[in-house]
């Protein structure tokens, strides 16, 4: 019964999630400090994937710490590199390449959740924090080069 009531709201939920995705793409789509997901128009946008780049490329631990400090929860993108999961010992598998993309996701990626209400303020806060961290690390590079 609860599920059927929620299904009646599905279209509204999707519209809101898609509006949030548009805000996300506008804020993060052309930033030097990250790469973002590309989804089809039919995506449910359950969350927003970010792969740190530029000045933040190898700073994931610090970035996640700062986000947590500001009350922003993050999660790994899917499992990152699945081969690091302990359950892998139960599978018979082979690897044919170097898994470069899985390593990138595992070391530099994270996602934040989406929701059925407009998240403009929350996404702007996320952008502001990442932008400040980008500027912080940019200044550190300048000091090192001098």
C-alpha positions in Angstrom: 0.0 0.0 0.0 2.8 2.4 0.9 4.6 1.6 -2.4 1.5 2.2 -4.4 1.1 5.6 -2.8 4.7 6.5 -3.5 4.3 5.4 -7.2 1.6 8.0 -7.6 4.3 10.6 -6.8 6.9 9.1 -9.1 6.6 11.7 -11.9 6.9 14.6 -9.5 9.9 12.9 -7.8 11.6 12.5 -11.2 10.9 16.1 -12.2 12.5 17.4 -9.1 15.5 15.1 -9.4 16.1 16.2 -13.0 15.9 19.8 -11.9 18.5 19.1 -9.3 20.6 17.4 -12.0 20.4 20.5 -14.1 21.6 22.6 -11.2 24.4 20.1 -10.6 25.5 20.2 -14.2 25.4 24.0 -14.3 27.5 24.3 -11.2 30.1 21.5 -11.8 30.0 20.9 -15.6 33.0 23.1 -16.5 35.1 23.2 -13.3 38.8 22.6 -13.4 38.7 20.7 -10.1 36.3 17.9 -11.2 34.8 15.7 -13.8 31.1 14.8 -13.5 28.9 12.0 -14.8 27.1 12.1 -18.1 23.7 10.5 -18.0 20.9 9.9 -20.5 17.8 11.9 -20.3 16.0 8.9 -18.7 18.4 8.7 -15.7 16.9 8.6 -12.2 19.8 10.7 -10.9 19.9 8.9 -7.6 23.2 10.8 -6.8 25.8 13.1 -8.3 29.2 11.5 -9.1 32.3 13.6 -9.0 35.8 12.7 -9.9 38.3 15.1 -8.5 40.7 16.6 -11.0 43.1 19.5 -11.3 44.3 20.9 -8.0 42.1 18.4 -6.1 43.2 15.4 -8.2 45.0 13.5 -5.4 43.3 15.2 -2.4 40.2 13.0 -2.0 40.8 12.2 1.7 41.1 15.9 2.6 38.2 16.8 0.4 35.9 14.2 2.0 37.1 15.2 5.4 36.2 18.9 4.7 32.8 17.9 3.3 32.0 15.8 6.3 33.1 18.8 8.6 30.5 20.9 6.8 27.8 18.3 7.2 27.9 16.9 3.6 27.7 13.1 3.4 29.5 11.3 0.6 29.6 7.8 -0.6 32.0 5.9 -2.9 30.9 5.6 -6.5 29.5 2.1 -6.7 32.4 0.1 -5.2 35.3 1.9 -6.7 37.7 -0.9 -7.7 35.7 -4.0 -7.0 38.9 -6.1 -6.9 39.7 -4.5 -3.5 36.4 -5.8 -2.0 36.9 -8.8 0.3 34.1 -10.7 -1.5 36.3 -11.1 -4.5 37.9 -14.2 -3.0 34.7 -16.0 -3.7 34.8 -15.4 -7.5 36.6 -17.1 -10.3 37.8 -14.2 -12.5 40.5 -13.0 -14.8 41.7 -9.5 -15.6 42.6 -8.6 -19.2 43.7 -5.0 -18.7 45.1 -2.6 -16.1 41.7 -1.3 -14.8 42.8 2.3 -15.0 39.3 3.7 -14.9 38.3 1.6 -11.9 41.4 2.9 -10.1 40.6 6.5 -11.0 37.0 6.1 -9.6 38.4 4.3 -6.5 41.1 7.0 -5.7 39.5 10.2 -6.9 35.7 9.6 -7.0 32.7 10.0 -4.7 29.1 10.9 -5.0 26.5 12.9 -3.0 22.9 11.9 -3.0 20.0 13.5 -4.8 16.5 13.9 -3.2 12.9 14.6 -4.1 13.1 18.3 -3.1 15.1 21.1 -4.7 18.7 21.0 -3.6 19.9 24.3 -5.0 21.3 25.6 -1.7 22.9 22.3 -0.9 24.5 22.0 -4.3 25.8 25.6 -4.1 27.3 24.9 -0.7 29.0 21.8 -2.1 30.3 23.9 -5.0 31.5 26.6 -2.7 33.5 24.2 -0.5 35.1 22.5 -3.5 35.9 25.8 -5.1 37.6 27.1 -1.8 39.6 23.9 -1.6 40.7 24.3 -5.2 41.9 27.8 -4.5 43.6 26.7 -1.4 45.6 24.0 -3.2 46.3 26.4 -6.1 47.9 28.8 -3.7 50.0 26.0 -2.1 51.3 25.2 -5.6 52.3 28.8 -6.2 54.2 29.0 -2.9 56.0 25.8 -3.7 57.0 27.0 -7.2 58.5 30.4 -6.0 
